[in-house]
Amino acid sequence: MKKKFLAVTMAVLMLFSALFMQGCYGSYPLFKKLNQVVGSIDGRWGSTAVNVICWITFIYGFTLLVDLFVLNTVEFWRGSDPLAMNDGESETQVVSYLGDLYKITATKNRFDVYCIDGLRKGETASMVYDPDTRIWRGENGDVVQELVRIGQDGMVEAVN
């Protein structure tokens, strides 16, 4: 069940990137902030050690993925950060991907994907951000999996 959820989550992320990021470079704000934090560590040995640890533990990789698939995509379509949306605001896009028609709705701290027509008709998946715990969760039916935690210092941490 967990493997199927991961596969669906990855498919949704690939769908976002293929459909919403055509020609979008993005500003990569989360990665830049992380890089500034690492660069501000005193002494070149300390900042170098933390830099290497961030690459080895895939912290940089997760940060880039969140920027690439979530923040830059929304920035491209809305012109602003999705976490800056106000309550009650939403934006909906209808896209066609591999013969299926999807409705993707972005609201404050949430992305909902619903297959309108095609082989996957009726299937849904969501990515939800909880500002209290600072965690992005993937939801697919009854399956909920924590994906990424954003630390108090802005660092992105993998959630096991």
N, C-alpha and C positions, 0 to 999 in steps of 0.2 A: 504494500500500500504506500509506503514511504517512497519507494523508487518511482511509482507511478506519479505521485505528487510532485517529486523533483522533476520528472520528465515533463509534466504539464507546466510547471513553473518555468522551466527553461524554454519551452515552446512559446509561452506568453512573452518572455523576455526577448526571444528572437523575433517574434511578431512585432513587438514594439520597435526594435531596432530596424527591422526591414521596412516597416511602413512609415514610421515617424521621423526617421533620422536621415532621410535622403538629403544630402547636401548640408547637413548640420554638423558643424565642428563643435560648438558648445564652449562654455567657459570653464568647465570642470571645477566648480567652486569648492566642493568637498575635498578633492585631491589637493588643490592649491592650499587650502587651510591646513590640511595634515602636513604638507610639505613645509609650511611656515612654522608649524609647531616643532617639527623635527629639526629644522634649521636654526631655531632659536635656542636649542640646548647649548649650554656653555661648553666650550672646548671642542676642538675638531674631532678628538677621539670619541667623545660622548655622542656627538651628533652622527658620526660615521657608524658607531655601533648600533644606535637606534635605527638608523637608515637600513642597515643590513638586516636587523631583526624584523623590521616592517616588511622587507621583501621576502625573507625566508618564511615568515608566518602568514603570508598572503594578505596582510593588512592593506598594503598598497593595492593589491589586486581587487579586493572587495570594494575598496573606496572607488577605484576606477569603474568597476561594474555598476555601482549605485549611481555614480555620475553619468556614465554612458547611457545606461538603459532607463533611468528614471529622471534624474534632475535635468540633464541636457535635452531629453525628449520633450519634457514639459516646457522647458525654457524656450525651445524652438517654436512650439505651437502657441504658447501663451505669451511669451516674452518675459516671463517672471518665474520665480521659484514656486513649485507646487505646494510647499509648506507655508507659503505666504498667502494662500487663498483664504478668504473670509468664510465664516459659516454661511451655508445656504448657497454659495456660489458653486457652479459646476460647468464643465465643458464636456461635450460629447462629440465623438468622431465615429463615423461608420466607415469601415474599411473592408476590402475584400482581400483574402489571402488564401492561396492554393484552393480556390473554388468555394471557400466558406466565407460568409458575410458576418463580420463581428461589429458589435457596438461597444466602444470603449468610453467609459465615463470617468472623468477625474473630478473629485470633490476634495474638500480640505482633508488632507492626510489619507487619501484613499483612491485607488484605481480599481474599477470593476470592468471585467471583460465578459461579454455575453455573446454566444454564437447565435445569430439570428436565423441563418439559413446555411444548409450544407450538411456534410456528413456528421459534424459535431453539433448539430442544432440542439439548442437547449443547454449545452454545457456552459458552466461559468467558472471563473477564477478571479481572485482579488488579491491586491497587495494593500495592506493597511498599516499605517504608522500610528503608534500609540505614543503621544508626547509625554505621558507620565513615566513610562518605562523606557522611552526612547528606542523602541524596537520596531523594525519593519517585519510584518508577518505575511506569509502567503496563506491564502485560504482557498480551499477547493472542496466544496460540500462540507462534510463533517470534519475534514482533515485540516488542521491548522498547524503551521510550522513556522517557528521563528527563523528569520533569514539573517538579519543584520541588526546589531545594536550600535547606536551612536552614543559614544561616551560623553561625559560632561565637558570634556576638552575638545569635542568635535571629532575625535578619532573614531573610525569605524572598526568594529570588532566582529569577528565571526561568531555566530551563535551555534553551538553544537546541538 
